[in-house]
């Protein structure tokens, strides 16, 4: 089953540059969203190579394992996952689509950004859209700032509380490359200190 939407809207949390300047995800970025309810660990997937302009996004419901992936202006969602999900399936799949649409739009530092940060930004957008599932880690949990997915999303939410629009500005900086110094540029502290502050805030 396929559904096509033309002129897709960039997630609000990433709106810092005109949509016409954002990039799409090519076939090299075939990666699957982690299966609930297990909280995700570090990301082993390579950050997507973002090239070209997205004129439309096509949604496919496929007979496949995993949950979903975004590739070359396409989002593929597992029919098996939809059929087996025991909770609010509409809410869950909407959250998954927020995550995957973010991969369509976000920058990846020309492949230099940590995979965990790429996935964390996608889950951050899902979080800010109020579609975070109950199995996600709580604020302050996790082992590393770039652990990925929900762990990094919670950390980015903390960083964004220090400077409204931080995540969008970070994404903009990642258009041409990546450096951990971007955190210093935007927040005045290195990312390791920010992670320690974040953990301390929540007593971790």
C-alpha positions as CSV (number, residue, x, y, z in Angstrom):
1,X,0.0,0.0,0.0
2,X,1.3,3.4,-0.9
3,X,0.3,6.9,0.0
4,X,2.0,10.0,-1.6
5,X,2.1,13.5,-0.1
6,X,3.5,16.3,-2.2
7,X,5.3,19.3,-0.9
8,X,6.0,17.8,2.6
9,X,6.3,20.1,5.6
10,X,9.5,20.2,7.5
11,X,9.1,19.3,11.2
12,X,8.7,22.5,13.2
13,X,11.5,21.7,15.6
14,X,14.0,21.9,12.6
15,X,12.6,25.1,11.0
16,X,15.6,27.3,11.0
17,X,16.4,27.3,7.3
18,X,14.0,27.6,4.3
19,X,12.5,24.2,3.4
20,X,13.8,24.7,-0.1
21,X,17.4,24.4,1.2
22,X,16.9,21.1,3.1
23,X,18.0,17.8,1.8
24,X,16.6,14.3,1.3
25,X,17.9,10.8,2.2
26,X,19.3,8.5,-0.5
27,X,19.3,4.7,-0.7
28,X,22.5,4.4,1.4
29,X,20.5,5.3,4.5
30,X,18.5,2.1,4.9
31,X,18.1,1.8,8.6
32,X,15.3,0.6,10.9
33,X,13.7,2.2,13.8
34,X,14.2,0.1,17.0
35,X,11.4,-2.1,18.2
36,X,9.6,-1.2,21.4
37,X,9.5,-1.8,24.3
38,X,13.3,-2.2,24.5
39,X,14.9,1.2,25.0
40,X,17.5,1.8,22.4
41,X,21.2,1.8,23.0
42,X,24.0,3.3,20.9
43,X,23.3,3.6,17.2
44,X,25.4,1.5,14.9
45,X,23.7,2.8,11.8
46,X,25.6,5.2,9.5
47,X,24.3,8.7,9.4
48,X,22.3,9.3,6.2
49,X,24.0,11.1,3.3
50,X,21.7,14.0,2.6
51,X,21.7,15.1,-1.0
52,X,19.3,16.5,-3.5
53,X,15.9,18.3,-2.9
54,X,12.7,16.6,-1.7
55,X,9.8,17.4,-3.9
56,X,7.5,14.7,-2.5
57,X,7.5,12.0,0.2
58,X,6.0,8.6,-0.5
59,X,4.7,6.3,2.2
60,X,4.9,2.6,1.8
61,X,3.4,-0.1,4.0
62,X,5.6,-3.1,3.5
63,X,5.8,-6.7,4.6
64,X,9.1,-6.5,6.4
65,X,10.8,-6.9,9.8
66,X,11.6,-3.9,12.0
67,X,9.4,-0.9,12.2
68,X,10.3,1.8,9.6
69,X,13.0,3.4,7.6
70,X,13.4,6.5,5.4
71,X,15.3,6.4,2.1
72,X,15.4,8.7,-0.9
73,X,12.2,10.6,-0.2
74,X,10.4,7.4,0.8
75,X,9.2,6.2,4.2
76,X,8.6,2.5,4.6
77,X,6.6,1.2,7.5
78,X,6.2,-2.5,8.5
79,X,2.7,-3.9,8.1
80,X,3.7,-6.7,10.5
81,X,4.6,-4.1,13.2
82,X,1.3,-2.2,12.7
83,X,-0.7,-5.5,12.9
84,X,1.0,-6.7,16.0
85,X,1.1,-3.5,18.0
86,X,-1.1,-3.9,21.1
87,X,-1.4,-0.2,22.1
88,X,-2.7,2.9,20.4
89,X,-1.5,2.1,16.9
90,X,-2.5,5.4,15.5
91,X,-0.4,7.3,18.0
92,X,2.6,5.0,17.7
93,X,2.7,5.1,13.9
94,X,2.3,8.9,14.0
95,X,5.3,9.1,16.2
96,X,7.3,6.8,14.0
97,X,6.4,9.1,11.0
98,X,7.6,12.2,12.8
99,X,10.9,10.4,13.4
100,X,11.3,9.2,9.8
101,X,10.2,12.6,8.3
102,X,12.9,14.2,10.3
103,X,15.4,12.0,8.6
104,X,14.1,13.3,5.2
105,X,14.8,16.9,6.3
106,X,17.7,16.9,8.7
107,X,21.4,17.6,7.9
108,X,24.1,15.1,8.9
109,X,27.3,17.1,8.8
110,X,28.3,15.6,5.5
111,X,28.5,12.2,7.2
112,X,30.6,13.5,10.0
113,X,27.9,13.7,12.8
114,X,27.6,10.8,15.3
115,X,24.9,8.3,14.3
116,X,23.5,8.6,17.8
117,X,23.0,12.4,17.4
118,X,21.2,11.9,14.0
119,X,18.8,9.4,15.6
120,X,18.5,11.6,18.7
121,X,17.4,14.6,16.7
122,X,14.8,12.5,15.0
123,X,13.4,11.3,18.4
124,X,13.7,14.8,19.7
125,X,11.2,16.0,17.0
126,X,8.9,13.1,18.0
127,X,9.2,14.1,21.6
128,X,8.4,17.8,20.9
129,X,5.4,16.7,18.9
130,X,4.1,14.9,22.0
131,X,4.4,11.4,20.6
132,X,7.0,9.9,22.9
133,X,6.0,6.4,23.9
134,X,5.9,5.2,27.5
135,X,8.8,2.8,27.1
136,X,11.3,5.6,26.5
137,X,13.9,6.4,29.1
138,X,13.1,9.1,31.6
139,X,15.0,12.5,31.6
140,X,18.5,12.0,33.0
141,X,18.8,8.3,32.1
142,X,21.4,6.9,29.7
143,X,25.1,6.3,29.5
144,X,26.4,8.7,26.9
145,X,25.0,11.9,25.3
146,X,25.4,10.4,21.8
147,X,23.8,7.0,22.8
148,X,21.1,7.8,20.3
149,X,17.3,7.7,20.1
150,X,15.4,8.4,23.3
151,X,18.5,8.9,25.4
152,X,19.9,11.6,23.1
153,X,16.5,13.1,22.5
154,X,16.0,13.7,26.3
155,X,19.5,15.3,26.4
156,X,18.8,17.5,23.5
157,X,15.5,18.6,25.1
158,X,17.6,19.7,28.1
159,X,20.0,21.6,25.9
160,X,17.1,23.3,24.1
161,X,15.8,24.4,27.5
162,X,19.0,26.3,28.0
163,X,18.7,28.1,24.6
164,X,15.3,28.0,22.8
165,X,15.8,26.9,19.3
166,X,19.1,25.1,20.0
167,X,18.3,21.9,18.2
168,X,17.2,23.8,15.0
169,X,20.4,25.9,15.2
170,X,22.5,22.8,15.7
171,X,20.9,21.2,12.7
172,X,21.6,24.3,10.6
173,X,25.3,24.1,11.6
174,X,25.4,20.5,10.5
175,X,24.6,21.4,6.9
176,X,28.3,21.6,5.9
177,X,30.1,19.5,8.6
178,X,30.2,18.6,12.3
179,X,32.2,19.4,15.4
180,X,31.4,18.9,19.1
181,X,32.5,22.6,19.3
182,X,29.0,23.4,18.0
183,X,27.8,22.9,21.5
184,X,30.3,25.4,22.8
185,X,29.3,27.9,20.1
186,X,25.7,27.7,21.0
187,X,25.6,27.0,24.7
188,X,29.0,28.1,26.0
189,X,30.0,24.7,27.4
190,X,31.5,21.6,25.8
191,X,29.1,18.6,25.3
192,X,30.7,16.5,28.1
193,X,30.1,19.2,30.6
194,X,26.6,19.7,29.4
195,X,26.0,15.9,29.8
196,X,27.4,16.1,33.4
197,X,25.1,19.0,34.2
198,X,22.1,17.2,32.7
199,X,22.8,14.1,34.7
200,X,23.2,16.1,37.9
201,X,20.0,17.9,37.3
202,X,18.1,14.6,37.5
203,X,20.2,13.1,40.2
204,X,21.8,10.5,38.0
